[in-house]
Amino acid sequence: MQERELYRSANLTQSLTDVFTTIGETAYKSETPICFFIDEIQYMKAKEQRNRFPNGGTITKGYPFFIQQICQIVYQNTDEKKIKSLHVEHNIDEFFQMLDIGFFKVRYERCADSDKKFIFAMIRCGELPCINRLEEYQMWCREYQ
């Protein structure tokens, strides 16, 4: 297929399919692994995810930013061509550190004081659902007002 034909179609789905197929074929021929990160995948229905990504069932469960973050860390810290589960396991601590100093810190700093109280009450609860310990939560909040 000519390069120009890949982006001239009026059918976006077909155009994207052709683009991904061409990229995949090129990667296969050159023995170069590739990975596509698809944002907002959490809005797809589970059946649609399984149909479109039959080998990625476990990857599609979770917050896409977290998936992207762990993939970036593993990629940066791995010199081998093929990434294995052991590579992921060896980078989990760095992944959690990055979330703590970045993602979670920024969100915590944006919280109102009442939200921060709620977060600490959830931590103090120690188990879910915390609604079973509503009276304890309310008392704890009064202590820290």
Disulfide bonds with the S-S distance in Angstrom:
Cys125-Cys130 2.35
